[in-house]
Amino acid sequence: MLLGLSVSRRAGLSPDERIRYARHLALPGVGEDGQERLKAARVLIVGAGGLGSPVALYLAAAGVGTLGLVDFDTVDVTNLQRQVLYGTGDVGRPKLEVAAARLKDLNPGVRVVPHALRLSSANALDVLAEYDVVADGTDNFPARYLVNDACVLLGKPNVYASVSRFEGQASVFWAAKGPCYRCLFEEPPPGELVPSCAEGGVLGVLPGLLGTIQATEVLKLLLGVGEPLVGRLLLVDALGMEMRTIRAAKNPACAVCGPHPTLTRLADTEAFCAGRPAAALAETSPEELARRLALGIGEAPFLLDVREPFEIPARALAGAVNIPLPALPSRLDDVPRGRDVVVYCESGVRSARALAILQAAGHSRAWHLAGGIARWLREGRPVVSSR
């Protein structure tokens, strides 16, 4: 078996479960023994978004006994184009609250364990330790490296996928049997070369396709059937509807899973992926900015919104000027000098890039809003409609 589960955790099937999983019981390679394995299994899904939605739905439907969900966000209307766990009536509600109710409705026999937190080097090992398999549904490089490193240190298989625009990729990173994520991607690419989903867009069905592949790989590992994507990277081109697989080998110089690792405990992946110390970023928190705007002391800061225009309606700060990040280098003259500037975007990623551009151009009194407008809203602060 690729992933054996302890006998003490095995449990028989009830009459109702034999009816519910009848198609599995009739399937060679699953049967009653395999279904019992699924019932006893514990799978952690990191990120309840575009990828995590289909992973969670299909694993719950398949009868995986315990599903852990890691997320700290609320449902936004822009999520609904691809995050199929949620509906219009869920906008503004915590994702984990909605997801848990939906999964329990789909399969009352599944135990859903919510982890309402941002995974970090301080908590990742404790969270992942209780699970057999981890499915990485994150959408940023710091989180991917963190999940990978934690899985390597704990000896867990990491079922990975990512999407961008019309393309996606998937693999199973399991250091005990093949390469880890760092073996293939030793360092993250420069941030300016990798647009976020908000910047570059993503075809709504693509996370569904890749998430379903992830769920398939998880089930194969739990059942011990088929050939998992260990040592292989699956590349998906939705426009050409082509899939190809490339072989991937362990990197003997890998910093975390090589024979002489230099990373033997979890470290700050935010700074690693930024390519410079995190302290180099001049940040302001929503609380600090709100206090300053409310006090009205001195000249108010110039508020620069670097999102795309379509993102702004009903989610803007009063008085902010919109200059999309791609246009900023050619519009630096529109940002006043000799005045405090606070840059913001949706989540803080693009604003950090914009801040670097402003600093390089000599703006010494510039900050970016940590967590972006999303964090501002989570903390219950006011916004205005687009101008």
C-alpha positions as CSV (number, residue, x, y, z in Angstrom):
1,M,0.0,0.0,0.0
2,L,1.2,3.5,-0.8
3,L,-0.3,4.8,2.4
4,G,-1.2,2.3,5.1
5,L,-3.5,3.4,7.9
6,S,-3.2,2.0,11.4
7,V,-5.6,-0.9,12.2
8,S,-6.7,0.8,15.4
9,R,-8.3,3.5,13.3
10,R,-10.2,1.2,11.1
11,A,-14.0,1.1,11.4
12,G,-16.7,-0.9,9.8
13,L,-19.4,0.4,7.5
14,S,-23.0,1.0,8.6
15,P,-25.9,-0.3,6.5
16,D,-26.6,3.3,5.4
17,E,-22.9,3.7,4.4
18,R,-23.0,0.5,2.3
19,I,-25.9,2.0,0.4
20,R,-24.3,5.5,0.0
21,Y,-21.0,4.1,-1.2
22,A,-22.5,1.2,-3.3
23,R,-20.6,2.3,-6.5
24,H,-17.3,2.3,-4.6
25,L,-18.0,-1.1,-3.0
26,A,-18.5,-2.5,-6.5
27,L,-15.3,-1.1,-7.7
28,P,-12.2,-3.3,-7.9
29,G,-9.4,-1.6,-5.9
30,V,-11.9,0.0,-3.5
31,G,-14.5,-2.4,-2.1
32,E,-15.4,-2.6,1.5
33,D,-11.8,-2.6,2.7
34,G,-11.0,0.5,0.7
35,Q,-14.1,2.3,1.8
36,E,-13.1,1.6,5.4
37,R,-9.7,3.1,4.7
38,L,-11.4,6.3,3.4
39,K,-13.6,6.4,6.4
40,A,-10.6,6.2,8.8
41,A,-8.5,8.7,6.8
42,R,-7.7,12.3,7.8
43,V,-7.0,14.8,5.0
44,L,-6.1,18.5,5.5
45,I,-7.1,21.0,2.8
46,V,-5.1,24.2,3.0
47,G,-7.2,26.9,1.4
48,A,-10.9,26.7,0.9
49,G,-10.9,28.6,-2.4
50,G,-10.9,27.7,-6.1
51,L,-8.9,24.6,-5.7
52,G,-10.0,23.7,-2.2
53,S,-13.7,23.8,-3.1
54,P,-13.7,20.8,-5.5
55,V,-11.2,18.9,-3.4
56,A,-13.4,19.3,-0.3
57,L,-16.6,18.4,-2.1
58,Y,-15.3,15.3,-3.8
59,L,-13.4,14.0,-0.7
60,A,-16.5,14.5,1.4
61,A,-18.7,12.8,-1.2
62,A,-16.2,9.9,-1.4
63,G,-16.5,9.3,2.4
64,V,-13.1,10.5,3.7
65,G,-13.8,10.4,7.4
66,T,-12.1,13.6,8.6
67,L,-11.6,16.7,6.5
68,G,-9.6,19.6,8.0
69,L,-10.0,23.0,6.3
70,V,-7.5,25.9,6.8
71,D,-8.8,29.3,5.8
72,F,-9.3,32.7,7.5
73,D,-11.2,34.6,4.8
74,T,-14.8,35.6,4.2
75,V,-16.8,34.9,1.0
76,D,-16.4,37.7,-1.5
77,V,-18.6,38.1,-4.6
78,T,-15.5,37.8,-6.8
79,N,-15.0,34.3,-5.4
80,L,-18.2,33.0,-6.9
81,Q,-16.9,32.7,-10.4
82,R,-14.8,29.7,-9.4
83,Q,-15.2,28.8,-5.7
84,V,-18.1,26.4,-6.0
85,L,-18.5,25.7,-2.2
86,Y,-20.3,29.1,-1.9
87,G,-23.4,30.9,-3.1
88,T,-24.5,34.5,-3.4
89,G,-26.3,34.4,-0.1
90,D,-22.9,33.5,1.6
91,V,-21.1,36.8,0.6
92,G,-19.6,38.3,3.7
93,R,-19.8,35.1,5.8
94,P,-16.7,33.2,7.0
95,K,-15.7,30.6,4.4
96,L,-15.1,27.9,7.0
97,E,-18.6,28.3,8.4
98,V,-20.2,28.0,5.0
99,A,-17.9,25.2,3.8
100,A,-18.5,23.1,7.0
101,A,-22.3,23.4,6.6
102,R,-22.2,22.5,2.9
103,L,-19.9,19.5,3.4
104,K,-22.1,18.2,6.3
105,D,-25.1,18.5,4.1
106,L,-23.4,16.6,1.3
107,N,-22.3,13.8,3.7
108,P,-23.3,13.9,7.3
109,G,-20.9,11.1,8.1
110,V,-17.9,13.3,7.4
111,R,-16.2,15.1,10.3
112,V,-15.2,18.6,9.3
113,V,-12.5,20.3,11.4
114,P,-12.2,24.0,10.8
115,H,-8.8,25.7,11.3
116,A,-9.7,29.4,11.1
117,L,-6.1,30.8,10.9
118,R,-3.4,31.9,8.6
119,L,-0.9,29.0,8.3
120,S,2.5,30.2,9.5
121,S,5.9,28.8,10.6
122,A,4.7,29.0,14.2
123,N,1.6,26.8,13.8
124,A,2.0,24.7,10.6
125,L,3.6,21.7,12.2
126,D,0.9,21.5,14.9
127,V,-1.9,21.8,12.4
128,L,-0.5,19.3,9.8
129,A,0.6,16.7,12.3
130,E,-2.9,15.3,12.8
131,Y,-3.5,14.4,9.2
132,D,-2.5,11.6,6.8
133,V,-2.4,13.6,3.6
134,V,-2.3,17.4,2.9
135,A,-3.9,19.0,-0.2
136,D,-2.3,22.3,-1.0
137,G,-5.0,24.7,-2.3
138,T,-3.1,27.9,-1.6
139,D,-2.6,30.6,-4.2
140,N,0.7,32.2,-3.3
141,F,4.4,31.2,-3.1
142,P,5.0,31.8,0.6
143,A,2.2,29.4,1.5
144,R,3.3,26.8,-1.0
145,Y,6.8,26.7,0.3
146,L,5.5,26.6,3.9
147,V,3.2,23.7,3.2
148,N,5.9,21.9,1.4
149,D,8.5,22.3,4.2
150,A,6.1,21.3,6.9
151,C,5.1,18.2,4.9
152,V,8.8,17.2,4.4
153,L,9.6,17.7,8.1
154,L,6.5,15.6,9.1
155,G,6.9,13.0,6.4
156,K,3.4,13.8,4.9
157,P,2.5,13.6,1.2
158,N,1.7,17.0,-0.3
159,V,-0.9,16.9,-3.1
160,Y,-0.3,20.1,-5.0
161,A,-1.9,22.1,-7.7
162,S,-1.8,25.7,-9.0
163,V,-3.7,27.6,-11.7
164,S,-3.1,30.8,-13.6
165,R,-5.2,32.2,-16.5
166,F,-5.8,29.2,-18.8
167,E,-3.1,26.9,-17.4
168,G,-2.5,24.7,-14.4
169,Q,-0.2,22.1,-12.9
170,A,-0.4,19.3,-10.4
171,S,1.9,16.8,-8.6
172,V,2.3,14.8,-5.5
173,F,5.3,15.9,-3.5
174,W,6.4,13.2,-1.0
175,A,10.0,13.4,0.1
176,A,10.0,9.8,1.3
177,K,9.3,8.6,-2.3
178,G,10.2,11.4,-4.6
179,P,11.0,15.1,-5.0
180,C,9.5,17.8,-2.9
181,Y,8.3,21.2,-4.2
182,R,11.6,22.8,-3.5
183,C,13.4,20.2,-5.6
184,L,11.5,21.5,-8.7
185,F,11.2,25.1,-7.7
186,E,14.3,25.9,-5.7
187,E,13.4,29.6,-5.6
188,P,10.2,31.5,-6.4
189,P,10.2,33.5,-9.7
190,P,10.3,37.3,-9.5
191,G,7.0,38.6,-8.3
192,E,6.5,40.9,-11.2
193,L,6.6,37.9,-13.6
194,V,3.8,36.0,-11.8
195,P,0.5,37.9,-11.8
196,S,-2.1,37.0,-9.2
197,C,-5.5,35.8,-10.2
198,A,-6.8,39.3,-9.6
199,E,-4.2,40.8,-11.9
200,G,-4.1,38.1,-14.6
201,G,-7.4,36.5,-14.2
202,V,-8.2,32.8,-14.2
203,L,-10.8,30.8,-16.2
204,G,-13.4,29.8,-13.7
205,V,-13.6,26.1,-14.5
206,L,-9.8,25.6,-14.3
207,P,-9.5,25.4,-10.5
208,G,-12.4,22.8,-10.7
209,L,-10.4,20.7,-13.2
210,L,-7.1,20.9,-11.2
211,G,-8.9,20.5,-7.8
212,T,-10.6,17.4,-9.1
213,I,-7.2,16.0,-10.1
214,Q,-6.0,16.8,-6.6
215,A,-8.9,14.9,-5.1
216,T,-8.2,11.9,-7.4
217,E,-4.6,11.8,-6.2
218,V,-5.6,12.0,-2.6
219,L,-8.0,9.0,-3.0
220,K,-5.3,7.0,-4.9
221,L,-2.9,7.6,-2.0
222,L,-5.4,6.6,0.6
223,L,-6.6,3.5,-1.3
224,G,-3.1,2.5,-2.4
225,V,-4.2,2.1,-6.0
226,G,-2.9,3.4,-9.4
227,E,0.2,5.4,-10.1
228,P,0.3,8.7,-8.1
229,L,1.9,11.8,-9.5
230,V,5.0,11.3,-7.4
231,G,8.0,12.3,-9.4
232,R,5.8,13.7,-12.2
233,L,4.5,17.2,-12.9
234,L,1.2,17.3,-14.8
235,L,0.8,20.4,-17.0
236,V,-2.7,21.4,-18.2
237,D,-3.4,23.8,-21.1
238,A,-7.1,24.5,-21.1
239,L,-7.1,26.5,-24.3
240,G,-5.5,23.7,-26.3
241,M,-7.1,21.0,-24.0
242,E,-3.8,19.3,-23.8
243,M,-2.2,17.6,-20.8
244,R,1.4,16.5,-20.6
245,T,3.5,15.0,-17.9
246,I,7.2,15.8,-17.3
247,R,9.4,13.6,-15.0
248,A,10.9,15.2,-11.9
249,A,13.7,13.9,-9.9
250,K,14.9,14.6,-6.3
251,N,17.4,17.4,-6.1
252,P,20.4,16.1,-4.1
253,A,21.2,19.7,-3.1
254,C,17.6,20.4,-1.9
255,A,17.6,22.6,1.1
256,V,14.9,20.7,2.9
257,C,14.7,17.1,1.7
258,G,18.3,16.6,0.4
259,P,20.8,14.4,2.3
260,H,22.4,17.4,3.9
261,P,19.4,19.8,4.5
262,T,20.0,23.4,5.6
263,L,16.4,23.9,6.5
264,T,15.7,21.7,9.5
265,R,12.8,23.7,11.0
266,L,10.2,26.0,9.5
267,A,11.3,29.5,8.6
268,D,9.7,32.7,7.4
269,T,8.7,32.0,3.8
270,E,7.3,35.5,3.3
271,A,10.8,37.0,3.4
272,F,12.2,34.2,1.3
273,C,9.7,34.7,-1.5
274,A,10.0,38.5,-1.3
275,G,13.8,38.1,-2.1
276,R,14.6,40.6,0.7
277,P,14.0,40.9,4.4
278,A,10.3,41.5,5.2
279,A,11.3,44.5,7.3
280,A,12.4,46.4,4.1
281,L,8.7,46.9,3.4
282,A,7.2,50.0,4.9
283,E,3.7,48.9,6.0
284,T,0.8,50.5,7.8
285,S,-2.0,48.5,9.4
286,P,-5.7,49.3,8.8
287,E,-5.9,50.4,12.4
288,E,-3.0,52.8,12.0
289,L,-4.4,54.3,8.8
290,A,-7.9,54.6,10.1
291,R,-6.7,56.4,13.2
292,R,-4.8,58.8,11.1
293,L,-7.6,59.5,8.7
294,A,-10.0,59.9,11.7
295,L,-7.8,62.4,13.6
296,G,-7.4,64.6,10.6
297,I,-4.0,65.8,11.9
298,G,-1.9,67.5,9.3
299,E,-2.2,66.9,5.6
300,A,-4.1,63.6,4.8
301,P,-2.0,61.0,3.1
302,F,-2.4,60.5,-0.6
303,L,-4.3,57.2,-1.0
304,L,-3.2,55.2,-4.1
305,D,-5.4,52.3,-5.3
306,V,-3.3,50.1,-7.6
307,R,-6.1,47.6,-8.4
308,E,-7.7,47.2,-11.8
309,P,-10.8,49.5,-12.3
310,F,-13.2,46.5,-12.4
311,E,-12.2,45.6,-8.8
312,I,-13.1,48.9,-7.3
313,P,-16.9,49.3,-7.2
314,A,-18.2,49.4,-3.5
315,R,-14.7,48.5,-2.2
316,A,-12.7,51.7,-2.3
317,L,-11.3,54.1,0.3
318,A,-12.8,57.5,0.2
319,G,-10.7,59.9,-1.9
320,A,-8.3,57.3,-3.3
321,V,-6.8,57.7,-6.7
322,N,-6.7,54.7,-9.0
323,I,-3.6,53.9,-10.9
324,P,-3.4,50.2,-11.8
325,L,-0.1,48.6,-11.0
326,P,0.9,48.0,-14.7
327,A,0.4,51.7,-15.4
328,L,2.3,53.0,-12.4
329,P,5.8,53.2,-13.8
330,S,4.5,55.5,-16.6
331,R,2.4,57.6,-14.2
332,L,4.8,58.3,-11.4
333,D,4.3,62.1,-11.9
334,D,0.7,61.6,-10.8
335,V,1.9,60.6,-7.3
336,P,2.8,63.7,-5.3
337,R,6.2,64.0,-3.8
338,G,6.8,65.6,-0.4
339,R,3.6,64.1,0.9
340,D,2.8,60.8,2.7
341,V,1.5,58.2,0.3
342,V,-0.4,55.0,1.3
343,V,-0.7,52.4,-1.4
344,Y,-3.3,49.6,-1.3
345,C,-4.7,46.8,-3.4
346,E,-7.0,43.8,-2.7
347,S,-4.7,41.7,-0.4
348,G,-1.4,43.6,-0.1
349,V,0.6,41.8,-2.8
350,R,0.4,44.3,-5.6
351,S,0.7,47.3,-3.1
352,A,4.0,45.8,-2.0
353,R,5.2,45.8,-5.6
354,A,3.9,49.3,-6.1
355,L,5.7,50.4,-3.0
356,A,9.0,49.0,-4.3
357,I,8.4,51.0,-7.6
358,L,7.8,54.2,-5.6
359,Q,10.8,53.7,-3.3
360,A,13.0,53.1,-6.4
361,A,11.7,56.4,-7.8
362,G,12.7,58.3,-4.7
363,H,9.4,58.4,-2.7
364,S,10.7,58.2,0.9
365,R,7.3,58.8,2.5
366,A,5.4,55.9,1.1
367,W,3.8,52.9,2.8
368,H,1.5,50.1,1.7
369,L,-1.6,48.9,3.5
370,A,-0.9,45.5,5.0
371,G,-3.5,43.0,4.0
372,G,-5.1,45.4,1.5
373,I,-8.8,46.3,1.3
374,A,-9.7,42.7,2.2
375,R,-8.2,43.1,5.7
376,W,-9.6,46.6,6.0
377,L,-13.1,45.1,5.4
378,R,-12.5,42.1,7.7
379,E,-11.8,44.6,10.5
380,G,-15.2,46.3,9.8
381,R,-13.9,49.6,8.4
382,P,-15.9,51.7,6.0
383,V,-15.5,51.8,2.2
384,V,-17.2,53.9,-0.5
385,S,-18.6,53.1,-3.9
386,S,-16.4,53.8,-6.9
387,R,-16.0,57.3,-8.1
